[in-house]
Amino acid sequence: MNLLPLNGNYIFSKTPWLNWSQLNVGLKKGFINEQGISDYICNGLTKTSPPEAYEIATLNATEHQLLRELLQTLINKDSHQVESEEEAIKPWIYLTLSYLYENKDLSKDPFESIEELYADLDYPEEIAPIVRYMPLPEGVVGSEEQLYENWKTILSNYEDYFQNRLKQH
């Protein structure tokens, strides 16, 4: 998909709560690149940030391997953050769908990008309602307007899901 990798500043503006494990999954899957990781971390630096986060923020753009090693060190230090890849990919689905929705007017066919994402991620059930070729529930009439409504609902459901998870931690 040509919209990837997403910009680290955009990602931080939408999901400032991503943990090291989620950032690593996004990096591995191509949702974000090393520069995006650095930008994301720069946005979230505080006095209490670990030294590795500061080191990542100051790395040269070509030091990809060191960034990956430092990110792994951060993951190892915060072992309570480790979650299944299925859980860690959810923010990236949300971010990608959100970016596509916000920029739908810039794309000739935003639903084509959704279909690519759907296939790339092994057909996650939560995206199916906005995939044009998926069969509709009985009695439902399909339209582009309905796809856009479904899209807004999916984004809202993700936002609710993340809010609930943040409250639990």
C-alpha positions as semicolon CSV with decimal commas, in nm:
position;residue;x (nm);y (nm);z (nm)
1;M;0,000;0,000;0,000
2;N;0,151;0,333;-0,100
3;L;0,034;0,529;0,208
4;L;0,268;0,334;0,432
5;P;0,472;0,395;0,631
6;L;0,264;0,637;0,834
7;N;0,423;0,953;0,971
8;G;0,544;0,928;1,332
9;N;0,396;1,268;1,419
10;Y;0,056;1,165;1,283
11;I;0,072;0,840;1,478
12;F;0,155;1,024;1,801
13;S;-0,131;1,269;1,746
14;K;-0,378;0,978;1,727
15;T;-0,226;0,720;1,962
16;P;0,019;0,880;2,207
17;W;-0,021;0,575;2,431
18;L;0,144;0,313;2,206
19;N;0,384;0,091;2,396
20;W;0,724;-0,035;2,281
21;S;0,584;-0,370;2,174
22;Q;0,316;-0,207;1,959
23;L;0,573;0,023;1,799
24;N;0,790;-0,279;1,723
25;V;0,502;-0,466;1,557
26;G;0,426;-0,157;1,348
27;L;0,790;-0,141;1,243
28;K;0,806;-0,510;1,155
29;K;0,482;-0,490;0,954
30;G;0,583;-0,172;0,770
31;F;0,319;0,060;0,919
32;I;0,598;0,285;1,046
33;N;0,966;0,312;0,958
34;E;1,271;0,392;1,170
35;Q;1,235;0,768;1,114
36;G;0,872;0,745;1,219
37;I;0,971;0,558;1,537
38;S;1,221;0,832;1,617
39;D;0,964;1,108;1,548
40;Y;0,702;0,927;1,759
41;I;0,943;0,886;2,051
42;C;1,058;1,250;2,025
43;N;0,698;1,361;2,064
44;G;0,658;1,163;2,386
45;L;0,987;1,228;2,563
46;T;0,959;1,332;2,925
47;K;1,199;1,361;3,218
48;T;1,107;1,005;3,312
49;S;1,163;0,852;2,966
50;P;1,417;0,569;2,964
51;P;1,769;0,649;2,837
52;E;1,711;0,420;2,536
53;A;1,421;0,640;2,425
54;Y;1,647;0,944;2,433
55;E;1,911;0,752;2,240
56;I;1,658;0,652;1,972
57;A;1,546;1,015;1,946
58;T;1,902;1,127;1,872
59;L;2,005;0,851;1,632
60;N;2,126;0,925;1,284
61;A;1,866;0,832;1,021
62;T;2,092;0,552;0,892
63;E;2,132;0,371;1,225
64;H;1,843;0,129;1,166
65;Q;1,996;-0,171;1,338
66;L;2,082;0,021;1,654
67;L;1,729;0,161;1,668
68;R;1,585;-0,191;1,645
69;E;1,820;-0,313;1,920
70;L;1,729;-0,022;2,148
71;L;1,359;-0,079;2,084
72;Q;1,402;-0,446;2,176
73;T;1,582;-0,342;2,496
74;L;1,285;-0,119;2,586
75;I;1,047;-0,409;2,522
76;N;1,254;-0,640;2,741
77;K;1,257;-0,384;3,024
78;D;0,878;-0,348;3,014
79;S;0,779;-0,713;2,991
80;H;0,425;-0,633;3,114
81;Q;0,367;-0,452;2,783
82;V;0,415;-0,762;2,571
83;E;0,092;-0,870;2,410
84;S;-0,013;-1,096;2,128
85;E;0,058;-0,977;1,777
86;E;-0,318;-0,985;1,715
87;E;-0,365;-0,726;1,991
88;A;-0,055;-0,525;1,897
89;I;-0,175;-0,487;1,536
90;K;-0,510;-0,330;1,633
91;P;-0,373;0,024;1,673
92;W;-0,215;-0,004;1,328
93;I;-0,543;-0,110;1,168
94;Y;-0,709;0,186;1,338
95;L;-0,434;0,429;1,237
96;T;-0,436;0,315;0,875
97;L;-0,815;0,330;0,848
98;S;-0,818;0,668;1,020
99;Y;-0,552;0,810;0,788
100;L;-0,734;0,676;0,482
101;Y;-1,064;0,821;0,603
102;E;-0,917;1,163;0,678
103;N;-0,752;1,170;0,335
104;K;-1,021;0,992;0,133
105;D;-1,064;1,292;-0,096
106;L;-0,699;1,266;-0,202
107;S;-0,741;0,909;-0,322
108;K;-0,903;0,804;-0,645
109;D;-1,038;0,492;-0,471
110;P;-0,990;0,472;-0,094
111;F;-1,180;0,143;-0,080
112;E;-0,913;-0,019;-0,295
113;S;-0,657;0,067;-0,024
114;I;-0,889;-0,086;0,237
115;E;-0,913;-0,404;0,031
116;E;-0,533;-0,421;0,011
117;L;-0,506;-0,371;0,388
118;Y;-0,772;-0,639;0,442
119;A;-0,573;-0,889;0,236
120;D;-0,233;-0,786;0,378
121;L;-0,357;-0,850;0,733
122;D;-0,513;-1,189;0,659
123;Y;-0,871;-1,066;0,641
124;P;-0,949;-0,929;0,988
125;E;-1,320;-0,958;1,060
126;E;-1,353;-0,599;1,186
127;I;-1,262;-0,458;0,842
128;A;-1,503;-0,678;0,645
129;P;-1,797;-0,429;0,664
130;I;-1,602;-0,179;0,450
131;V;-1,472;-0,424;0,192
132;R;-1,679;-0,382;-0,121
133;Y;-1,668;-0,742;-0,237
134;M;-1,784;-0,889;0,095
135;P;-2,143;-1,015;0,100
136;L;-2,389;-0,798;0,288
137;P;-2,612;-0,922;0,567
138;E;-2,953;-1,028;0,446
139;G;-3,185;-0,734;0,394
140;V;-2,907;-0,474;0,383
141;V;-2,874;-0,267;0,067
142;G;-2,519;-0,175;-0,020
143;S;-2,410;0,172;-0,124
144;E;-2,101;0,387;-0,103
145;E;-2,275;0,595;0,165
146;Q;-2,329;0,279;0,370
147;L;-1,961;0,187;0,334
148;Y;-1,864;0,531;0,466
149;E;-2,106;0,493;0,758
150;N;-1,960;0,152;0,835
151;W;-1,611;0,303;0,816
152;K;-1,700;0,574;1,071
153;T;-1,852;0,307;1,296
154;I;-1,537;0,094;1,279
155;L;-1,319;0,393;1,371
156;S;-1,551;0,478;1,659
157;N;-1,549;0,117;1,780
158;Y;-1,169;0,116;1,780
159;E;-1,158;0,443;1,973
160;D;-1,398;0,301;2,233
161;Y;-1,193;-0,020;2,255
162;F;-0,870;0,173;2,316
163;Q;-1,034;0,403;2,572
164;N;-1,159;0,100;2,765
165;R;-0,817;-0,066;2,754
166;L;-0,648;0,251;2,879
167;K;-0,893;0,271;3,171
168;Q;-0,806;-0,087;3,270
169;H;-0,432;-0,015;3,290
